[in-house]
Amino acid sequence: MNDIEELLRDALQSAPTPETLVGDPVATIERRAGRARAFIAGGALAAVAVITTAVVVPLQLTKQADGPSRLGGPTATQPPSPRPSSTNRPPTSWSSPGVLALASGGGSLWALRADPNSQSGQMYVDRLDARTHARHGRWAVQAPGSWFFYGLGRVWLTGGGDGAYPDGSLQMVDPARASVRSLTATHQQLSGVAFAGGHAWVIAGRNIWEVNTDGAHVGTVALPAEADQLGIAATDSGQVWVKVGKRWLRIDPATRRVVDTVQWNGPMLGAAGGDAIWTYDGRLIALSPALLHQGTSVAEGSRIAVPGVVTAVAPSSDGGLFVVALDGTNAESDPTNLYYLSERALTGTAAINDQTPKAENAAASYLAPDNTGGVNYTDANGAGAHWAP
């Protein structure tokens, strides 16, 4: 054995055992090479080059399919790759101002537009391609129209019951029949709509109307007091809940009766899976209202820290959640942003923070998710916009 070989053997034996590190592998290699140089002098620098190459090559050739990475430990313990931020993929506008509301369903995007030349409140419901936003159908509807929904293969438009329109209105667009059906509530506002049991459940002041898919009023549920305008939600399990003041009331669609009452003052933002409904109470909460009888800690599922008041949520097609929230405490001066939480971010202790993908200044009141992980919404100027975080 020559001197170089002996020095090389001693250096390798004395070098520390390779460690599993997430840090800079090149810096680690340099530190190991530095230790080796303490044992090698002069012409032995060539041996150091051999040592460096021997360490680098296996690291470079390591593939996920070959097993756990030598740099990051077992796959299950590695942090997920961050999703591109909204600064890299900003929203894109696909229409000029004039979009009043949006909804998605039945493989299409649905837009409510006002006719700028009409003096009588003429509006249109447009059926759009979810990807290209090309129009594939149009139905004329009339004012009043304040709230816009999609369910049971139909588009539903409600409004009225205020100073400008004393009678409430419900208009149902049935694309399959190319027809529009209307219902009127005399001196009574018609507002929020939920869908369960094959029917629509419509807030009508101190009542809930049951409306079938032909647009006919087929039943009424009496309430002890007037419901909040948009205080109605159906869970994925088929429960129907109505917000009346600081209480949530459960309606049994089969008997058309109120069968449960719980104390909760937060808004109803949409289904959160199973028996749960998204609500806001300082945090965004997936609440199972029936479990409030057993205590708040039992009823609350996911609790997501948010920067301010949450005004809208919508599920993403990839299992995540889109959230519209005020970025601060002052609704007049602080911006409202659209955020995206991945499915993984919704588990455990989730929070919206500086690393959460967002579309800034997106004062969206209507969210219409597509089937590719993105969402359509109306921006602050009333233009249609699309964001894929």
N, C-alpha and C positions, 0 to 999 in steps of 0.2 A: 504493500500500500504506500503510495507517495505522500508527500507532506500535504498537498492540496486535498487529497482524499481524506486524510486523517483529520484535517481541520474541518472539512465539510461534515464528517461523521460527528465530531464533537459539537459542532454548531447545531446540527439537527437534534441531537440528544438533549442538549441544554435548552433549546427553544421551548417556550411554554406550549402546552396543548392548545390547539385552535379552539376558540370560544365561539358560541353562537351569538352573534351581535346583529343588531338592526342598523348600526351606525355605518360609517364610511368604510367599505372593505379595503379601499386603496390605502387609507391612513393606517388601518390595522396591519396591512402587509408591510408598510414602511417601518412600523414599530418593530415587527418581528425581524425584518432585515437588519434593523439597527442593532438588535441584540446579537444577531449572528456576526455582525462586523466586529463585535468585541472579541471574538475568538479567531477572526481571520484577518490576515494582514497582507499587504502587498498584492501579489498576483492572485490572491484568493477572491478578489472582487468578482471575477468571472463566476465563481461558485455561488456568490450571493445572487447573481442574475438567475442562475438555475433554480435556487430556492424560491425566488419571487415568482417565476413562471410556474413552478410546481404548485403553488398555492392559488394563483389567479385562474388558471385554466379550469380546474374543477368547479369553481364558483361561476365562471362564465357559462359553463355547459349545463349547469343545473336547470332543470325545467320543472314546472308545476306537475306535469304528468308523471315525472319520475319519482315523486314523493315529496316530503317536506323540504322546504328550502333551507339550505345551510345558513342563509343570512337571516331569515325571519322567523325561524322556529316552525312548529306545526301549523298547517294551513288554518286551523280553526282559531288560532290565537293571533293571526295577523289582522291588522286593521283593514277595513274595506278601502278600496281605492276611492278617493273623493270624486263625486260627480262634478262635471264641469260647472263652474259658477255662471251666473247670469251675465257676468261681464264678458264672458267668452261667447255666449249664445244668447244675445238679447232678443226680446220679443220682435216679431215682425207684424206689420199692419197689412191687412188684406182687404180693407174697405175704407171708403171715405166716411166721415161722420154721418150719423143718421141711424145707427143701429141702436134700438131701444133696449133689446134684451136678446139673450141667447139661451139655447138648451140643446142637449145632445141626446140621441136615442134612435133606435131603429136603423143604425148604420148611417145616419145623416146628422148634419148640423142644422139647427132651426134658428132663424133670425126673425125678429120682429122689427119692422121698419115703418116709419111714418112717411106718408106721401107729402113731400114739401109743397106741392101745389094745391093741396086740398084745403078747403075752408071748413069742412065738416068733421075733421078728425079721421079721415081715411087712413087706414094702416094696412100692411101686408105681412103675411107670414110666408117666409121664403124657405124652401127646402134646398140646402146647399150640400155639395160634395164635401165630406169631412176633410179631405186632403187638399183639393184644389180650390175649394170655396166657390166653384161654379154653381150657378142656380139651376135646379132641376124641377122646380115647381113653385107656384105662387098662388096664395088664396087671399082674398080681400076680407078684412075684418074692420069693425068700426070701434071708435072710441065709445066708452072708456076702456082702456086697457092698461092696467098698472103692473100686473104680475103675470109671469110667463112660465109654463111648466110643460114637461113632456112625460107621458106615462100611458100605459095600456095601448101603445101604438098610435097615440093621438097627441095633439098639441092643445093645451088649455090656456085660455087667457081670461083673467078676472080683473074687476075694477068697479068703479062707481061707488054709490052710496055716500057721496061727499057733497060739498057745496056746488061744484060744477055739474055733477051728475047725481041727482038724488036717488036714483034707483041703481041697485047693483046689477052687474052683468057678468055672465059666464058664456064664453064662446069656445066651442070645441071644433077643432079642425080634424077631420078624418081623411088622411091622405089616400087610403085605400078606396074610399068611395068618392073622393074629390068633392067633399061636402063640408059645410060649416053649419053647426047647430048652435042655437042661442037659448039661454035661460035668463030671466029677469027676476030680481028680488025687489019688490016694491019698498022703497025707503029703507033699504037694508044693503049694507056693503057685502060684497062677495070678495074674498081675498085668498088666503093660503089654501093649498091643495096638497093632499097626500093620496097615495094609491095603495090599496090593500084589498084582498079578497075579490079581485077582478072589478072593483068599482073605484070611483074617485070620491074622496071625502073632502068637502069644501066648507071652509069657515064662512058662516053667515051670521055674524054678530053673536047672539046668544044661542045659536043653533049650529049644528053641523049637518050639511046636506049630503045625502048619499046620491050619487049620480052614476048611471050606468054608461056603458060604452056607446049607446045610442044618443047620449046627451039628454036623457030624461031624468028628472028628479024623482027618485023612487023611495026615498025615506028621509027621516029627520031625527037627529039626536038632540034633545034639549040639554042645555048647559045651565049651571047655577048662576053664571054671570057671563059677561061678554068675553069672548076669546081674544087674545092678541092677534093682530092682523096676520102675521105669518107664524103663529104659534101652533103648528100642527106638524107631525112627523110620523111616518110609518117605519118601524124597524124592519131589518132583513128577515126577522122571524114572523112578521105579520101583525105585530101589535100596533095599535094606533093611539097616539098620545096627543093631548091638546093642552096648551098653556092658557090658564085663566088666572090672571093676576100673579100671585106668588105660589100658585099650585099647578101641578101637572095632573091631568085627569086621563085615565085610560078608558077608551071606548071599545066595547065588544062589538065587532062588525056583525056578528050573527044575531045578537039580540037588540042591537041599536041602543045600548044602555051604557051609562058610565059605571064601570065595575071596580075602579080603584082610584085613589087620590093620594098624592104624595106632596110634600112641601119642597119646592125647588123654584128659585126665582130666575135661573139662567135661561137664555134663549134656546130654541131648538134649531140646530144648524144642519141636521141631516143624519141619516143612518150611519152607525159606526160599527156594524157587524153584530150578528146575533140579536140580543134584546137591547143593545146599546144605542144611544143617540149622542151625537156630538153636541156639547154645550160649552158655555164659557162662564167661568166664575173666578176670574183672576188668572186662571190657566185654561187651556183647552182640554176638556175632559170627555172621555168616552164613558157616559153614564148609563147604567142599567136602572131605570127609574123604579121598577118593581122591587129592587133590592134595597131601596132606601129605608124600607121598614126594618131592615136588619142593621142599618147604620150606614153613614156616608162612606166610610172606608171600605165597606163591602160593595157598595154600589159603584164606586169609581174604579174604572179600569185604567187606561192610559191617562196620564196627567202630563201635559206638555207645557213647558214654560214658554211664554210668548211675550213679545215686546210691548204689546198693547191689546186693546179690545179686538176681538175676532168678529168679523162681520159675515164671513162666508167660508165654507169648506166644500171640497169635492174630491171624490176618490180618483186616484190615477189608475190607468189601466195596468200598470206594473205593480200594483199593490201599495203604492205610496199615497200621499195625501197632499192636495193643494190647499193652502190656507191664505186667506186675505186678512191682514191684521194691521192695525195702526202701529207705526214705529215710534212709540212715545205715549204721552198722556194727553196731549192737546190736539183735539180733532181738527181745530181750525188752522194750526200751523205745522203740525207734524205730518209727514207723508204716510200714505197707506201703500203697503207693498204686498205683492203676491209671492208666497214662499212655497218651496217644495220640500217635503219630508219623505225620505225613502221608506220602504217597508221596514228595513232594519232599524231606521231611526225612530220608528214608532214603538219599538219594543223597549222595555225598561224605562229608565228616566230620560225622556226625550226633551229636547229644548230647541227653540229657534235662536240661533246665535249668528255671529259674524260670518261663520263658515257655511251657513245654510244657503243653498241656491235661492235667488230671489229675482223678481222683476220689479224694479223700483217704480214708485209712483203709479202703481196699477190699481186705481180706485175701482176695482171690479165688484159689481153687485151680482153679476151672473157669471158662473163658471160652467163651461161646457167641455168636459174632457174628451179627447179623441181616443182611438184604440192603439196609439203608438207611444204612449207615455207623455203626450203633450196636452195642452189645454187651450181652448179658445175663450176669449172674454171681451168685454167692452171696456175700452180705456176711458180715461177721464174726459176725452173729447167726444165720446160716443162713436168712436171708430172700432171696427172689428180688429182684434189682435190675436196672435197665436204665440205661445211660448212652449218650447221644448227644453226643459232644464238639463 
